[in-house]
Amino acid sequence: MTAATYQYVDLPDASVVTTRALLTVRENITDTVAARAMMCIHGGAGFGKTLAVNTCLRALEPGEDVRKITFRARPTARAVRYELFTALELPGNHRATPANSTDC
């Protein structure tokens, strides 16, 4: 992410209100980044997931490259693997099945 070009944050006089949910997201993202792990944020439409994640990532690692992946509803393990492989620009060819893969 570069500049704040998401949601309504770049409107004049707009600011993000720090809510309990935002603090929870910040804590979870901080722990996940420290563990070099992955996490999933979920919730209903319009609950502020994208805003919370973008805000927290910009504050935590302002100069880092952030890869966003959007999965279709109910993705298969194969679809998740393919999207991760592609988004992370891993070398080699991804296998059709995640089992018994040795080149990742």
N, C-alpha and C positions, 0 to 999 in steps of 0.2 A: 504494500500500500504506500502510496506517496502522500499526496495532499488529502485533506478531508473532503472528499468528493462523494460522500455517501450520505444517505438519508437527508436530514435537514440541517446538519451541523454547519454547513457553510452559509446559512442564511445570516443576514446581519443581526447581531445581538443574540444569536442562538448559543446555547450552552447545554452541556450534558449534565443532568441532575444525577448525583450519586445516590442510588437507591440501594437497599439491602441486596436486591437481585444483582445489581451491577458489582457490588463488592464481592459477592459470592463468585460471580464469573471471573473477576480479577484474581481472586485467590486460587481458583481452580486452574486458570490459565497459567498463572505463575508457577504453581506446583507442576503442571504438565510440562512446561518448557524446561524447568529445572531437571525433570526426570527424563527429558528427551523422549517423551511419549506422545500418544495421541489421545484426543478426547472428543466427545460429541456433545454439542449443545442442542437441546430439543425443546420444543414447546409450541404452543399454538401460533397461528398467524397473527402478526402485529404485536407480539409480546416484547419485542426489542432484542431479539437474539443477535441479529446482524449488527445493530448499533453497539450492543455490549461487547461483542467480540472485537469489532473494529476499533473501538475506543480503547479497550484494554491492551490489544496487541500494539497499537501505536504508542501507548504510554510505556509499555514494557520493553519493546525492541523497535525504536523508531526508524532505524536504518536497515532493518532486516527484510529479506525477501519473504513474503507471505504467500503461500500457495492455497488457493481456495478450491475446494472440490464440492460440487453439488451432485448428489445422488438422486436418481429417480426414486419414486415411492417403492419401498420394499426391495431394495437391491439385493442381488444374489452375491455370494462370496466372490464369484468370478467377476462380477461387475465392480465390486469394491476394489479387488486386486488390480484390475485393469486401470481404473481411474487413479489409484495411488501410484502405480507404475508410471503412468503417463504424466501425472502432475509433478512427480519427483524427478522426472527425466532420468530414470535409471537406465544404465547401459544394458545392451543385450535385448533379447526378445522375451517378452513375457509368455509364460506357458498358459495353455488353455485352462488348466486346472491348477489350483494352488497347492495341492498335495504333491509331495515328492519333488518339489522345486529346489534345485541346488544352486542356481545361478543368480539368486537375488540377494 
